[in-house]
Amino acid sequence: MKITLLKGDGIGPEIADQVVRILDTLNLPFEYETYEIGQNAYDKYGVLIPDEVIESIKKNKICLKAPVTTPVGKGFRSVNVGLRLAFDLYANIRPAKNTDGVKTRYDNVDLVVFRENTEDLYIGEEEVIDDNTVEAIKRITKTASDRIIRSAFEYARANNRHKVTCVHKANILKKSDGLFLSEFNKIKEDYPDIEANDLIVDNTCMQLVMKPEQFDIMVMPNLYGDIVSDLTSGLIGGLGLLPSVNKNDDVAIFEAVHGSAPDIAGKGIANPTALLYSACMMLDHLNYKDEAAKIRNAVSDVLKNTDVRTPDLGGSSSTIEYVDEIIKRL
């Protein structure tokens, strides 16, 4: 089985190599087609996403992607957004669950954020009106809203989840978020076995911090999904523990939520757990569920029973030392 591997930049290549080391330990029938994207690809080939990358993902349908730098306020648009739009990867799924051995203020977090991935403010359409005014377009469609909402309910039903919460700002954005909420209220009627409710996004953030156990599956437009999922990472110990997949009905790109952390690149201290958990989501997707469970259990064993952990998790171990301990348990 061939998998497209995108090593990214910053800490991307370091953590990608270590995740592949762990997967190789399980003797899985994987063959990797490895490519560069982002600034590294631009410096070499003059494009951010080479055609070979697109063709490889089209052919293989499965991609494991390490972080890629996105400039802030200047330069090129996000490569991540580019890939999502290129393949119409409408669903961004980000599960947040406590990891045994990682102490946080919460011990009962087990929720999944479904983020619409192709529209909202992330279409990047902005216009300078005059020297004083810039406008950005927020686009919400019935088609995109319907498929992400239905995807959340189908996931809940398939994974024995019991509740779906729609997050919105329809009290202010009555037409755009109002459309998203209206579609949610229509679709929930098709799933009478699943509890459904809705919350305004600012109230959602407060409720997450006060009582995260009330949430199960959450579905929302693009911008809120980006913000809320980062908040959920704080509940479980940080972005270094939050995996994700960007998918449609045919193609799936698995990636860590965190960025490329260029400030620690090359220092050998990056935390590979989020990308490793993303790889576990990939294994689940490919029906290697036992292997995914073994990896998750090995990570928990290391964090519960040893002091071996990277600095972001309160330790002093290197990336390789941490991965060595995980591999020992496999």
N, C-alpha and C positions, 0 to 999 in steps of 0.2 A: 504494500500500500504506500503510495507516494503522498507526502505532505509538503506543502510549500512552507518554508521556514524563512521568516524575515527577521534578521538580527537587529535591525534598527541602529541607533547610535547612542551616544552617552554610555550609560550602563547596560544598554541593550545587549550587545554582543557577549558581555560577561555573564549575564544571567541566562541568556539563551543557551550558551554552551553548557552551563551547569544543569539546566533543566533537561537538555538532551542526554546528558550523562545519566541522570536519574531514570529517564525513560528507557535508555539502553540497558540498564540493569535488569529490566523486566523482560528482556528478549522479545520485545514486540516486533511484529513484521512491518516496521516502518522504514521507508527510505525518504530522505529529506532532499528537496530541491531548494538550495539556499540562494537568496538574492539580497542585494542592498537596495534600500529606499531612502528617501529624505535627503538631507544635506550631503551625505556620503555619495549617494547616487548622482546628485546634481553636480557635485565636484568632478565626478568621473565621466558622466555621460550627458550632462546638460539637461536632465529631466529628473523630477522628483520620484516618479513611479515609472520605471522602465516598462516597455511593452511586454518584455519577457515575464515580468511579475504578474501582469494581468492575465497573460496566456496560461501561466502555470496555475494560478488560482482557478481560472475557468476550467482547466482540465482536471485538477485534483479535487476541487470542491472543498478542501480542508486546508486551513492555513493557521500556523502558530506564529504570532507576531510579537516581537519585543518592542519596547517603547521607542518613539521617534520624536525628536525635538520639534516643537512648533514655536516660531518666533512670536513674541508678544507685541502687538501694535504695529508691526511692520513685517516686511518680507513675505514669504509664501504662505498660502493658506494651509491649514492642517492637512498633513498626509492622511491622517486617520479619517477625516471627513471625506477626503478625495476617494479613498478606497470604499467607504460606505456608499457614496453616491455612484461610483463606477459599477458596483454590483447590486445597487438598490437593497442594501442590507438594512432592512427597515426595523429590525428588532435589536436593541442593545439590552442584554440581560445581565444583571449584576447581582449575584447572591451575596448577602452579608450574613455571616454566621460566626459565632464565637469559636475560636480555636482553643482546645484544651491547652493549658500551660501559658496562655497569654492573659495576664491580669488586666482587666478593664473595670470601669464602674458598673458594667452590666454583664450579667451572666445568662441572659435569656433572649439573646438576639438570634433570630433565624427568619430572615425575610428576603424577598427577591424583588428588585426594582426592574420593571419593564419600561424602557425609555424609547419613545419613538425616535427614529434615527435619521430621517431624511428631510425633515422640513423644520418649521418653527423659525426662530431667528438664525438657526445654523445654516440656512441657505446662503447667508453671507451677502445678501443684496442690500447695499447701502448707497445713499445718494447725498452728496453735498448740496444742500439747498441754497445756502449763501454762506458768507464768512462766519455766521453765527449759528448755523443750524445744519445738523446732519440727521437724516432719517434712515432707519433700518426697517426692513420688511419682515413681518412675522406672518408666515404662511401656514395655515392649518387647512387640511382637506378631509372630506369624509372618507375618501379611499384610504389614506394613510392612517387616519384615526381608527377606522374600522379594523384594519388588519393587526395593529398593535394591541388593541383592546381585546380582540378575539383571541389573539395569541396568548395573552395573559390568562384568560379564562381557560383556554385549552390546557395550558401548562398546569394551572391549579388542579384541574380535573385529573390530568395524567399523573400528577405527583402527590395525590392525596392531600392537597392544600384546600383550605376551607373558606378563604376570604380574599376578595379582591377590592382594593381601595383605589379610586380614581383621584388623582391629585391635579388641581387646576387653579385658575384665578378668574373664574367665570363671573365673579361678582364685579370685576372691573372690566375685563376683556370679554364683554358679553357676546360678541359675535365669534371671535376666534376660539377662545377657550370655551365659550358657550357651545360651539359646534362639537368640540371634543367631548364635553360632558353630555351633550344630547345623544351622541353616538353611544357613549357608555351606558346611558340609561336605557337605550333601545336594546343593546346587545345583552345586558345582564338578564333580560327576560328569557333568553335562550338557555340560561344556566341556573335554573331554580334551585339546584342542589348546592350552589355556592353563595355564601353571604356576600353582598356587595354594598359598598358605601362610598361616599366621596368627601374630600376635605380640601379646603383652600390651602394653597402651598405654604403660606407663612404659618398657619395653624399646624400643618403637617410637621414642619420643622420643630416646633415647640413640643408637639406630642411625641415625636421620635426621641427627643432628649429626656422627656419625663417618663414615658412608658412605652419603650420600643416593642415590648412583647405583644402589644395590641395589633401589630401589623404582620401580615403574612405575604401576600402578593400586592405590589403597588404598581400602577400603570399611569403614565403621564407623558405630556409633550416633551420635546427634546431638551430645552433649557432647564426645566425643573428636574428632569431626570439626571442631568449632569450634576446639578447642585446637590440634590437630595442623596444621590448615591455616594458622593464624597462625604456627606454628613454621616451616612450609615457606616462608612469605613472607619470614622472616628469612634463609633460605638464598639467596634470589634478590635481596635488596636492600631488602626492606621491604614493608609493606602497600600502598604506593603503586604496586606493580607486580603486584598479585594480583587477577585478575578472577574472576567467578563467574556462574553461572546457577542459579536456582531453577526447577524445571520438573516437570511431569508429562507425560503422553502427549499433552496438548492445548495447554497454556499454558506460556509461558516468560517469566520476569522476569530480565533481565540487570542485574547491579549490581556495583559495586566492593565488596570485602570490608571496606574500612576505614570508619571512622565519619565523622561530619560535621565534626570538627575545629573547633569553634566558636572556639577560641583564635586561629586564623589566618583566620577568615572575614572577607571584605572587604579583606584585605591584598593580594590579587592574586598570591599566591605558592603557591597550592595546586597539587599535582601531579595532572593529569587522566589519567595513564597507565592506572591500574587501571580507571577507567570506560571509557577508550578501548579497552583490551584486552577489556573486557566487551562493548563494542559490536562488536568484531571477532568475538567468539564469536557474537553475534547475526547478523552477516553470514554466518558459516559456517553457522549454523542455517538461514538463508534462502537458502542456495546462492549467495551472493555471495563465494565463497571467494577469487577473484582479488583482489577489492577489499580483503578482510581482509588478505591477504598484502601488498598494497601499503602498507597502513597500518603493519603491523608492521615492514616493511622500512624505512619512512620513519623510524619511531621509532628503530630501531637505527642508522640512518645518522646521525641527529642526535646520539645519545649516543656513538657511536664517533668521529665526525669533527669534533665541535664541542665547545665548552665550555658550550653553552646547555643548562641544566638547572635545575630548581627546587631550592630549598634542601634539601629532604629527600634529594635525590640528590647533594648536595655542591656545588651550584652557587649562583648568585645571580640567576638569571633569573626574570622574572615568568611567570605562567601564560600570558599572551598572547604574550610573546616566544618561549616554548617552542613553543606551538602554531603560531605564524607559521613557525618553522623546519620543523616537520613538514609544513605545508601547502606550503612551497616545494618540498619533495621529492615532492609529489603532483602 
